[in-house]
Amino acid sequence: MTQEHTTDWRERSTLTVEEAGAVLGIGRASAYTAAGTGDLPVIRIGRRVLVPVGQLRRLLGEIEGHNDHEDPAQVLVGKAGNDDAHHTG
C-alpha cells in the first residue's frame, strides 16, 4: 500500500479527480463532468488532471476563500439543479 492511501487527503497538495469525487460522495463520471464544466477546480499538468486540495477544501467550506458566498452543494449540482433533467436513474 502506498503512502498516499494512508495519508489523510487534507495533508496532500492535490487529488486525482476520482479521489476528489470520493471525498465529495459523487461517482467518477460525475466528478469528471464537474471538472470539465469548471464546477470542480482542477489544474492540468500534461495529461494529468488534478484537484488542488486547498480549493477543494474551500469548496467544502472547510477553509475561507474568495468563493465563500457560494453554496458548495449548488456548485456541484449545477445551476439550480438543471442536472435532474439529464439524470437517467
VMD Tcl script that draws the C-alpha trace (Angstrom):
set ca {
  {0.00 0.00 0.00}
  {1.43 3.40 -0.94}
  {1.66 6.31 1.45}
  {-1.00 8.28 -0.44}
  {-3.56 5.69 0.64}
  {-2.62 6.00 4.31}
  {-2.31 9.82 4.46}
  {-5.35 11.97 5.15}
  {-6.36 13.67 1.91}
  {-6.23 17.11 3.59}
  {-2.46 16.71 4.05}
  {-1.83 16.31 0.31}
  {-1.39 19.08 -2.26}
  {-3.57 17.52 -4.93}
  {-6.02 14.67 -5.50}
  {-6.98 12.84 -8.63}
  {-10.44 13.60 -9.97}
  {-11.58 10.16 -8.80}
  {-10.26 10.78 -5.27}
  {-11.94 14.20 -5.13}
  {-15.18 12.58 -6.29}
  {-14.93 10.07 -3.45}
  {-14.41 12.90 -0.95}
  {-17.49 14.65 -2.35}
  {-19.54 11.48 -2.45}
  {-20.05 11.54 -6.21}
  {-19.11 8.98 -8.83}
  {-16.22 9.03 -11.27}
  {-18.31 10.19 -14.24}
  {-19.92 12.99 -12.23}
  {-16.52 14.09 -10.93}
  {-15.08 14.29 -14.46}
  {-18.19 16.13 -15.66}
  {-17.81 18.65 -12.82}
  {-14.11 19.04 -13.66}
  {-14.92 19.58 -17.33}
  {-17.53 22.26 -16.63}
  {-15.37 24.06 -14.08}
  {-17.62 23.17 -11.13}
  {-14.74 21.18 -9.67}
  {-11.48 23.18 -9.64}
  {-8.65 21.43 -11.47}
  {-5.14 22.00 -12.69}
  {-3.75 20.25 -15.74}
  {-0.18 19.04 -15.91}
  {0.40 17.32 -19.20}
  {-2.29 14.66 -19.41}
  {-2.86 14.66 -15.65}
  {-5.95 16.38 -14.28}
  {-5.58 17.12 -10.58}
  {-7.75 18.80 -7.97}
  {-5.91 21.21 -5.64}
  {-6.77 20.25 -2.06}
  {-6.91 23.87 -0.89}
  {-9.53 24.74 -3.49}
  {-11.50 21.57 -2.72}
  {-11.49 22.47 0.98}
  {-12.74 25.99 0.12}
  {-15.48 24.43 -1.99}
  {-16.50 22.31 1.00}
  {-16.44 25.35 3.29}
  {-13.64 23.94 5.45}
  {-11.44 26.99 4.90}
  {-12.20 30.56 3.92}
  {-11.60 31.76 0.41}
  {-12.84 34.15 -2.22}
  {-15.87 31.93 -3.04}
  {-17.28 31.81 0.48}
  {-20.62 33.18 -0.72}
  {-21.27 30.19 -2.97}
  {-23.22 27.19 -1.70}
  {-20.93 24.17 -2.33}
  {-23.92 21.91 -2.99}
  {-25.25 24.22 -5.69}
  {-21.86 24.46 -7.39}
  {-21.74 20.67 -7.84}
  {-25.43 20.16 -8.58}
  {-25.29 22.71 -11.36}
  {-27.28 25.79 -11.98}
  {-30.36 25.36 -9.75}
  {-30.43 21.60 -10.20}
  {-30.68 21.52 -14.00}
  {-28.83 18.19 -13.96}
  {-32.02 16.44 -12.79}
  {-33.44 16.65 -16.31}
  {-30.50 14.61 -17.58}
  {-30.50 12.01 -14.82}
  {-31.33 8.57 -16.16}
  {-31.53 6.67 -12.93}
}
mol new
graphics top color blue
foreach p $ca { graphics top sphere $p radius 0.5 }
foreach p [lrange $ca 0 end-1] q [lrange $ca 1 end] { graphics top cylinder $p $q radius 0.2 }
display resetview
